[in-house]
Amino acid sequence: MVKAIVKGGAIIPQAPLPVDWADGTELDVEKSLDVNRVQDVDAWMDELEAHARQGDPADDLRLEEALRGIHEREKEMTRRRLGIKP
């Protein structure tokens, strides 16, 4: 993410731009959250939590099961690579 400020109606980057950003590169620009304002942070967290509550709990269970399976497979592959027998 590139940090920038508005000055005289222009958006001025606060650090050098990435080298692959040639003139004419289209960007999406959003106003950053003023982290010094507790109300802004609270509102952002409320919105984030509301989105999280809309998720399907079954999706969470499927994800957890998939991660457990990946973890077990990785342990087994490591054991094989190291020549460790169960």
N, C-alpha and C positions, 0 to 999 in steps of 0.2 A: 504494500500500500504506500502510496506517495502522499506525504503531508504537504499541504499547501495553504496559503492564506489568500484572501481577496484584498487587493490593493488597487485603488483607482479603477475599479470595475473589471480588473483582470485577475485571473487566478495565477498566483506566483508560487511555484514549487519551492519547498524549503530545503531540498537536497537535489543533487543531479538526477535527471530522469534516466530510466533504464535505456540502455543503448538501442534496444529494438523499437523504441518509440520514435518513429520518424515523424516529420511534419505531416499533418493530416490524419494521424492516428486518432480514431474515435475513442473517447473515454466516457465513462459514467461517473459523475461527480455527485457526492452527497455531502451535506453539511454534517460535520462531526458532532457527536454528543459532547456537551459541555460537562465533563466529569466533575466539575466543581459544584454543579447544581444537583443536590440530592434528589430533588423532584424528578429530574431527567433520568437519573439512574434508577430510581424506584419505578418510574413508568416503563422504562425499558425492561426491567426485570419482570414486572407484571405481565407485559406483552410476551416475553419469552416463556414464562411459566404457563400462560394461557395456551400457547402453541403446543407446549410439551404435554399438557393435559388432553389435547385432542388426539394424541397418538393411541394406537391400539395396543393394549397390554400384551396381547398375543404376539405382536411384533417384537416386543422386548424379550419375551421368552424364547422366541425363535432365534433372535440375535445372540442371546446368552448361550443357548445350546450350540449354535454354530461356533462361537468363540471357544467353548469348552472342547469341541471336537478338533478344532485347529490346534489348540494348545496340546492336546493329547497326541495328535499326529506329529507335531514338531518335537515333542519329547521322544517319541519312538524313533523318529528319523535321527535325532541326535545320538540316542543310544546305539543305533546301528552303525552310524559313522564312527563312533568311538569304540565299537566292538564290545559294548556292554551287553551281557545277556540278561534277560529278565529273570 
